[in-house]
Amino acid sequence: MFVKLHRKSLAGCLALLFAGAGGGTALAANVRPSIDMGMAASSQPVHVTLMLKLRNEAALQDYIRQTITPGSAHYRQFLGTAEFASRYGASDADVARVQAFLRQHGLDSQVLPSHLAIETSGTLAQFGAIFQAPIHSYVSASSGRHFHRPSSAPQMPAVLADSVVSVSGLSNERQFLSHRIRSPQLSATPQQALTLKTLATASSGNPTATGQPGNYTVGDVADLYNINPLYKRGITGKGSTLAIVTLSNFYPADAQTYWDAIGLATKPNRITQVHVDGGGVIDSGSGETALDVEQSGGIAPNADIVVYDAPNAGNGFIDAFAQAVSDNKADSISTSWGSPEIYNFAALNTPGASIKDTSDVGDLRAFHQILLEAAVQGQSVFAAAGDSGAYDTVRGLGTGTGPGQFNAPLTVDSPASDPYITAAGGTTVPVKFTNSAGKVVLSIDQESVWGWDYLLPFVSSRSVVFSTGGGGGVSVYWKQPFYQAFTDGMRRSEKKQALVYNDPSAGPTALVDLPGNFRGRNVPDVSLNADPETGYIVVSSSDGGVISEGGTSFVAPQLNGISALLAQSTGHRVGFWNPQVYLLQDIFGYGPWSAFNSVNAGDNWFYHGAPNYTPGAGIGTLNVANFNLFLGGR
């Protein structure tokens, strides 16, 4: 007897477009058209992860709230991995039942110390038989890349249905994007030829800062967000450990080259690499890993750094995150990879059907359970909110009106949309644009929500800049969390939103209607400068050396480094940020002594700056020194 992993499958040719990756998961790559090449090699080895169901989840969430609520019985009493496993992980009986089932099918397995996941390896034929889903080879119609995935919706064996919430690894299709981006080529016009940028406000004199937008360093971050008072008191992240979860390997020497080049004294031999599932490779994503390490480790120059890298395919991302949390070595963790939230459950619905039952959503549930463990262990976790403004599918799919194109519904990025992670949004800091004659033709005079619509007069086509900007909006899966309940500026999902594919033969087809007026989790939570026009220097050998980039990819590791500073200053882990920062903003608002600066200008192509919370920039940017005082730091 089997239980379907997908509630519904799509009809006709659309079934192939949305064939699941396992565990009810329909990811970005699965939505793109691909060519079915028939059965994959039956003897091909594959690594699969079964995410186990938590016990006592309501009690776990209550305990997490207590760990960050002063006066509560368990305030700052974070759990260790073994304690988490005994209280909230899968029971010994459930673990034994799943492992016995795998042994019956000739598969060895191992369980994470957290009792959250079981990892196993076998052949495509074995897993295709277990989950009643033949695994085929495919060729991407856009990239030409070969991969495998189930040709029909996998079905969960009934013996596992009560113990396993998702299965990942049945597909090795690339799934996630890094959230870094470079400045566009601006077209020259007789009146407005942009050739130079100058900062409206000078650097404070920090020797590691440049004061030059597009060439900023971690020293400039310290100037912009009032970190320097901590440095002056000797707060450098000493004794803290931060982790990076990434999907590409990198050259660790790049990070040291960056720190040395800007004159930053750092702890020697501080980087440890953990290659999960064989590790990532040196590829186009390696610059992402380099910048993550450079930014987080530059903000906290004496913190230790553990880099968990995994392949960008199958279960790599989940496995890397699960290990970083289960190891429980890091006080804070960040990732700058993600995919649109709706890719995780679009395959659950027939074309045009509204989302009614999204309880089986594969990766969303898997990440959620991992993040719950991190929160109760006191690990602060950050994720980039994306670089496609309010329309997160744009970078993943491309958009247009012609055949073979997708539309651009309002969407948010995952895992940033999970209520137990801190979503890192993006701003543009003050900058002036001058033409070749030295005349100022554009001036941004206050920190603004990042959205490149301000560049429309200087580009040849709207498509060059749409919809690049800080990711933000409203989740259509996760309900509004408790910590956002009393925050001014919360939004509900917009009505009449759908993911539509313009099939070359059948015409426009609504693949999934998104729920309107849904009181969902609002994203992001906090923001920092992310616009490539006011972006940062990166040292990346895989990209040719020294480059200039931006994106919310920078904000997540910067918050990671800031959290490491706060851990040293307070003498303990900060824990789950979100309830703490929203409470501070709700009570104290904005002003010279606030921990936050409101972002009142700009937009991310839909959501505008405001003197309160906005899905363009969250509750605003940080005043780190003030935040430290509110947390009781020295």
N, C-alpha and C positions, 0 to 999 in steps of 0.2 A: 504494500500500500504506500502511496506517495502523496505528499501535499505540495501543491504548486508553489514555487517561490514567487511567481508573478501572479497577481490577482487576475489580470486579463492580458491577452496578447493581441498585437495589432493584426489587422486583416491584410491579406494579399501581400503586395510587394513591400508595404511598410513594415511587415513583420521582420524582414531582413534588416531594415534600417535600424530597428530598435531591438534586435536580438540581445538578450541580457548577458551581462558579464558574470553572472552568478550572484545569488543572494538578492535577487530583485533589483539589481543595479543596472541602470541605463546611463552610461557616462558619455562625455562629450564625443569621444571617438566613435561610440556606437551609433550616434545620430547621423554621422556623416555617411554618405553613400559609399558602398564598397562592393567588390566583386567576389562572389562565392566561388572558391576554387575546388570545392568538394571536401571529402573527409580528410582531416589532418592525419599525419603519420601516427598510427595507433601506439607505437612504442616510444613516442616522444615524452621525455620526463617533464613533470610539472610539479610546482610547489603550491599547495593550497592551504588556506587558513580558514578555520571554522571559528567564528566569533560566538562565544558562549553567552547565554542569557544571565544577566545579573540577578542576584537575590536581593530582596528588600530594598528596591530602588527608592521608594518614597522615604524610607528611613535614612538611606544614604544621602539624599538631597537635603534632608533636615540636618544631618550631621555636618554637611558642608557649610550650610548657613551658620551653624553655631561656631565653626572654626574661625569665621571672620566677623563675628558679632560680639563686641565687648560686653562682658557681663554674662554671656552664655556659659553653660556648664562645660562646654568643650572648646572654649575660645583658645585658638592657637594650639590645640591638641591634635596635630596632624597625625595621620596613621602611617605606619610603614607598609610595605608591600604585603608582607605576610599577614598583618592585621587586616588589611583590606581583603585579602583572599579568604580569610576565615569568616569574615562578617558578610561580605557582599559578593565575592566571586562565586563562580559555579560550585555547587556542592561536590564533595568527593564522589558521591553516587552518580551525579550527572557526568562528571569527567570520566569515570570508569565506564559508564554505559557508552559514551561516544567513542572512547578508545577501543572498547571491545568490538563495536560495530566496525571500526576501521580495520582491526586485526582480522575480522572475518573476511574482509575483502583484500587481505594480503598487504595491508598498509601499516607501517610503523608510524608513530606519532610522538610528539612531545607537547606538554602543556606549559604555558607561561607561568612563572611563579605567582602572578596575580590571579590565576584561574579565570582569566578572561578569554583566552584563545587557545586553540589546539592547532599546531602546525603539523602537516603531513605531506608526504611526497609519494608520487606514483606516476603512472602513465596516463596519457590522454584517454586511452581506451578504458582504463579502470574508472576514471572519474566520469567519463561520459556514460558508462553503465550505471554507476552509483546514482547519478542525478538524472538518469533517463533523458539525456540531452546530447545527441551526437555533436562532437566538436569538429568544426570545419576550419579550413584555411581560407583566408581572405586577403585581398589586395585593396588597399585604400585607393579610392578613385582620385583623391587629391594629391597624396604624397607618393603613391606607389609602394608604400611599405607593406611587407607581408606580416601577417599576424594570425592567431587562431582565436576562436571564441565559439561558444555553443550556438548551434544553428536554430535552436528552439528554446523556449523557456525552460530552464532547469527545474526539476521537481525535488522537493526535500523528502527523503525517506521518513516515513512516519515515526520511526524509532528515534529520530533526531529532532523532530519538530518542536518538542517541548524544551529542548536544551540548547538549540543552535539558532541564533538570530540572523546570521548571514554567512555566506560562503564566498570567498574571494580568491581569485587565482585561476579560475577556469578560462579566463581570457588573458592574453598578454598584449592586448591593444594599449597603446599609450593613452593615458587618461588625463593627466594634469598639466597645467601651464604654470610657468614661473611668472611672477608679477613684477617684472622689470621692463622698462621701455626706454627708448631713446627719443630725442627731439626730432620732429619732422623737418623735412626740407621746406623752408619757407620761400615762396615764390617772390621774386623781386618785381615791384611795380614802380613807375616813375616817382610816385609820391611817397611810397612806403616800402623801402627796401631794408629789411631788418638785418643788421650785420653785427650788432654788439649789444651786450646786456651789461648793466651796471647795477649794483645793489643800492637801494634807496637809503639804507641805514648801514653805517660802517661797522666792521667787526670791533669787538671790545678790546682787541689787542692780544687775544689768546694766541700763543705762538704756533699752535697746531691748526689754526683756522686760516682760511684764505680770504674770506669776505667776498668771494667771487661766485655768483650763482652759476650753476652748471659745473663748477669746480669746488663745491663745498666738501668739507671733511667732517669727521666726527667732532673736531674742534668748533666748527660752525654750529653744529647741533647743540653743543654745550652753551654757546653764546645765545642761540635763538630761544632755548627753552630752560634757561636758568639752572644749568647743572653745575656751573663753576663753583658755587658756594660749597657743594659737597666735596669737590676735589680739594679745595683749600683746607678742608678739615681732614684730609687724608682718606676720604672715602673713594676707593678705586676698584671695588669689587673683590678685595682680598678676602679669601675664605669662601667665596661663592663659586658655584659651578653653573654654567649655562649650557644649554644644548641647542643644537640646530638639527632639525629634521629636514632632509633634502632628498632630491631624486637624481642628483648627478654627483659624481666624484669631483675632486678639484685638486689643485696644487697648493698644499699648505704653505709653501714658501711665498706664495703671492700675498698672503695676509701679513706675514712678517715684513715683506718688502713695503707694503702700504704703511704699516705702523712706523717703520724706520724712516720712510720718506717724509712723513709729516712731523717727525721729531718726537714721536710718542714713546715714552718708556713703558715697556710691557713686561709681564712675567715671562721668563724664558720657558721653552718646552711645554707650553700650556695646552696645545691642541692634541686631542686624542680622537682617532677615527674608529668608528664601529661600522663595518660593512655588513649591512643586513641583507639577507637573501642573496649573498654574493656581491652586494654593493652596487652602486651606480657606476657609470662609465664617464670618461672624459668626453664631453659632447657640448652641444650648444647651451646646455643648462649649467655648465661648470662655472660660468661667470656668476650665476645666481648664488651658488654655494660660496664662492669667494667673497662676494659682497656681504652675504649674511655673516660670515665669520669676521670680516674686516669691520663691519659696522658694530655688531654686538660686542666684539672683543675690544674695539677701539673706545666705545663708550665706557666699558668696564675693563681697563687695561690690566688689572691684576686678577681677574677672574679666570678660572679654568674653563676650557671649552671642550665639549664632546660633540662630535659631528656624526650623526646617524644618517648614512646615505644608503639608499636602496634603489633598485631599478624602477624607472617610470613605466611600470607595466604590472598587470595582474594585481597581486596583493602587496606590492612593495611599499606603498605609502602607509597603508594600515599597519603592516608589520614593523616599519621603522618607528612609527608613533607609539605602537604598543610596547616596543622594547625600550624606548626612551623613558616611558612612564613606568614600566615594570622594573627597570633597573633602579629608578628612583635616586639617581646620583645628582641630577640637575635640580637646582632650585627654581629655574625658569627655563622655558622651552619656546622656540619660535619656528614657524615655517612660513615660507613665502610662495608656496605652491597651492593650487586649488583648481576647482572647476565649478561651473554654474550649478547651483543647488538643484535646479529642476532636472538636470541630467540624471539625477539619482532616482527619480521616480516617474519620469515621463512614460516609461515603458509599461507602467502599471495600468494605463488607461487606453481605451480604444480611441481612435481619432475623434476629436470633438467632445469627448466625455469629460465631465467635470471631475476633479479629484474628490473622491468621497472616502476612500479607505487607503491611506498611505502608511499603514502600520508596517509594511514590509518594504523597506527602502534601502536595504543593503548597506552601502558605505555610510549613509547618514547615521544609522543606528550604531554601526561599528565604531565610528569616530566618537559618537556621543558617550558610549560606555567607557572608552579610553579616557575621555576628557573628565568624566565623573571621577574616575580613579585619580587622575592628576590633581583635581581640585581637593579631594579629601586628603591627599598626601601633602598638600600645601604647595604644589608646583604651579607657578603662574605660567599660563600658556597664551601665546599670541599668534595670530594668523593675519596675513595680508588680506585686505578686503577686496582687492582686484583693481584693475586699471581700465575698466570699460565703463566707468561712471555708473549710471543707474541701469545700464543695459549689459549685464554681465556676459550674455551669450555672444556678443559681437566679436570678441577676440577669439573665442573658441570655434565659431562656425563661419564667420564672415556674414554679411548681410547684403540684401539687395532686393530688387523686385523681379528679376528675370528668372527663367527656368533654372532649377537646381539651387535656388537661393532660399535662405531662411529669413524670417522677419526678426525684429529685435524687441521682444517683450521686456518689460521691467523685471529684472531678476537680480539676485544677490549671489555671492560666491560661497562655496563650501570648501573647507570646514569653517570659514570665518563666520558663517551664519549660525553655527551651533551656539546655544545659550550659555555653554560652559567654556567658552573661549573668548578672549579679548580680541575683537576685530579692529585691525589697524587701518585707519583711513588716511586720506591724503589731502594736503593743502598746497597752495602756491604762496610763497612769502613775497614781501614787497620787492619789486623789480621794475626797472625802466628799460624800455627798448628804444634804441636809437637807430637812425638810418645812416647811410654812408656819409652823409653830410654832417653827422653829429647831432641832428635834430631828434628830440624825443618824440616818437610817434605813438607810443603806448606806455602807459604807466599804471602799475598795480600798486596802490599806495597802502594797502592793509592786507594782512594775511587773509586769504580767501579760500573757499572751497575750490579744489582743483578740478577744472574742466576746460578742455581746449577749445571751447566755443569762442573764447576771447581771441583765438588765432585765426578765426574765419576770414578776416580781411586780408590775410597774408598768405593764404594757400590757394592752390589752383583748383582744388575740388574739396567739397565738404567731406568726402570719404577719407581724406588724408588725416583729419582730426576727429571725426565722429567714431565712437563716443568716448574717446580717451579722457580719462579723469578718475578721480578717487571713487572706488567702488562703494556703493551704499544703496539702501532701500529697505524693503520689508520682506522678511521670509514668508513664504507661503506654505511652509511645513511646520516650523517651530513656532509655538505660541509665544506671545509676549511674556518674558520671564518676570519673576517677582520684582527684580531690582529696577525694572523700567516702568513699573505700575504708576509711580507718582511723578514721573519726569515730564516736564512740559516739552511739547514738540513731537511727541510720538505720533507716527502715522500708521494708517491701515493700508493694506494692499489696494492698488487701484483696480477698478472694474474693467471688464472687457479686455483682458490680457490673455494671449494665447501664443503658443509656439506653432508657427505656421511654416510648412515647407511647400515651395512652389514646384511640384513635381513636373518634369519636362513633358510628360504625356497626360497626366490627370489634372494638372493645374493646381492651384493652391489648396492645401489640405491642412486643417487644424489638427496637429498631432496631439495637443493637450490644451485644454482650457485651464487657466489658472484661477484659483478662487479670488473673487473680489471682496473688498471690505473685510478682509481677514485681519484680526488683531494679532499680528505676528511679531516675532522678534525683530527689532530695528537694528540695522547695521549701518555704519561702524559704531564703535564705542568711543574711542579717542583717535585723534589724528596728529600727524606731524607733517612737515614739508615733504612732498613726494613728487612734485611736478619736475619732469626732466629739464624744463627751461630754467628751473632754479635747483638743479640736481647736483649730483655728487661725482667725485672722482672714484674710480674703481680700478684696482690692479687685477687683471685677469689674463694669464698667459694663454688660455684657450681662446680669448678674444683678441689676441695680438698685443697685449701689454696694458697700457694706461688708456682707459676709456671714460666717457662721461655718460651717466645714466640717471634715471629716476624711477618712480613707481612705488607703490605701497610695499614692494619687496624691501625697501629700505626701512620703512617705518616699523615693521614687525621686529626685525633684529635690534633696532634702536631701542624699542620698548623692552626687549629682552635684556639688553645691557643696562638700561635704567633700573630694571627690576633687580638685577644683580647688585647694583649700587645700594638700592634700598634694603636688600637683605643684609648687607654688611652693616649699614647704618643702624638698622633696627635690632640687629643681632638675631634675627630669625627669618624664616621664609615669609614672604608677603602673603602667599596664598592666592586664592582666586580674586583677581582684581575687581571684576565688574560690580559686585554689590558694594564694595568699598568706595569706588569712584563715583558711582551714581548717588550714593547716600551723601557724600561730600558735596556734590553739585546741587542736589535737591535742597540741602540744608543751608549751605553757605553761598550758593550762586557764584557770581563772578565779581571781580574787583581786585585791588592790589594785593590782598592777602589770600586770594583764592588759589586753589591748586590747578585751576583751569582758566584758559582764555577762550572766550566765545569767538566764533568765526562767523562774522555777520555779512560777508560779501561772497560773490562768486556762486557757482553752481556746478553740479556734475551732470549736466544736460537735462536734469529734471528737478532735483531737490536743491533748494537755494540755501545760502548762508542765512543764519538767524541768531538772535540774541538768546538762544536757548538750545536745546537739542535739535539737531537736524540730521536727516539721513545723508546729507552731504559730507558732514565732518564729525558726527557724533556729538558728544558734549563739549567738544572743542579740543584745543591743544593743551599740553601740560606746562605748568610751572613746577619743575621738578623739585626745587628747593622747598617750596611751600608744601607740595605733596609729601615730601619727606617729613616735614614737621607735623603734619596731620597724622602721619603713621607712627609718630613717636620716635623718629630717628634722631640721631645726635648731630 
